[in-house]
Amino acid sequence: MPVSLTANREQVFYCDGSAAEKDFLTKEALRMGVLIELNQQKLPGCYLHRSIRMTSRCVEQFTFICTPTKDEAWPDQ
């Protein structure tokens, strides 16, 4: 069953990959404190995002590491 049928309408966001979408999502992430804006004069367009180890582990089964050799992937993989 599609998520859009089970979620509240306000929770569904369809991505189109546009610059306007990127700007909107970046502003929302900044407003919510998910992203921290870095020095835009030195690093234009750069932001800091720190994931919480506990929450990032919850979705690890969906993480794919693409490296030429297994040794190049980080130790948790």
C-alpha positions as a printed NumPy array, in Angstrom:
array([[ 0.   ,  0.   ,  0.   ],
       [ 1.455,  3.406, -0.946],
       [ 2.494,  5.625,  1.944],
       [ 0.356,  8.433,  0.531],
       [-2.769,  6.374,  1.269],
       [-1.889,  5.744,  4.92 ],
       [-0.194,  9.036,  5.893],
       [-1.749, 12.401,  6.596],
       [-1.725, 14.623,  3.519],
       [ 0.607, 17.115,  5.248],
       [ 3.202, 14.369,  5.772],
       [ 3.6  , 13.383,  2.116],
       [ 6.206, 15.209,  0.047],
       [ 6.835, 14.196, -3.548],
       [10.334, 15.072, -4.723],
       [10.846, 16.527, -8.189],
       [14.574, 17.353, -7.957],
       [14.117, 21.034, -8.803],
       [16.225, 23.9  , -7.473],
       [13.094, 25.349, -5.858],
       [12.534, 22.084, -4.018],
       [16.152, 22.043, -2.802],
       [15.811, 25.615, -1.543],
       [12.537, 24.808,  0.227],
       [13.905, 21.661,  1.912],
       [17.121, 23.437,  2.935],
       [15.17 , 26.32 ,  4.496],
       [12.899, 23.876,  6.323],
       [15.872, 21.903,  7.644],
       [17.526, 25.121,  8.842],
       [14.291, 26.273, 10.502],
       [13.9  , 22.926, 12.275],
       [17.559, 22.855, 13.366],
       [18.343, 19.759, 11.327],
       [20.987, 21.655,  9.347],
       [23.473, 24.2  , 10.669],
       [24.574, 26.796,  8.156],
       [28.348, 27.004,  7.798],
       [30.278, 30.143,  6.857],
       [28.706, 30.917,  3.478],
       [31.563, 33.236,  2.458],
       [34.144, 30.478,  2.885],
       [31.876, 27.512,  2.095],
       [28.934, 28.647, -0.035],
       [26.045, 26.213, -0.036],
       [27.542, 24.095,  2.777],
       [25.726, 22.971,  5.903],
       [26.46 , 20.697,  8.843],
       [24.147, 17.782,  9.561],
       [24.822, 15.467, 12.468],
       [22.84 , 12.277, 12.659],
       [22.069, 10.717, 16.008],
       [23.814,  7.36 , 16.132],
       [20.754,  5.655, 17.64 ],
       [18.375,  6.879, 14.926],
       [20.779,  6.316, 12.053],
       [21.134,  2.684, 13.117],
       [17.381,  2.193, 12.736],
       [17.6  ,  2.58 ,  8.974],
       [20.968,  0.938,  8.426],
       [19.388, -2.002,  6.626],
       [18.663,  0.465,  3.799],
       [22.223,  1.802,  3.56 ],
       [24.218,  0.701,  0.548],
       [27.975,  1.247,  0.405],
       [29.469,  1.288, -3.078],
       [33.239,  0.956, -3.011],
       [35.603, -0.922, -5.301],
       [36.544, -3.282, -2.437],
       [34.94 , -4.334,  0.852],
       [37.989, -3.003,  2.722],
       [37.139,  0.552,  1.63 ],
       [33.725,  0.484,  3.374],
       [33.644,  1.604,  6.995],
       [34.03 , -1.062,  9.738],
       [30.326, -1.22 , 10.681],
       [29.511, -2.624,  7.262]])
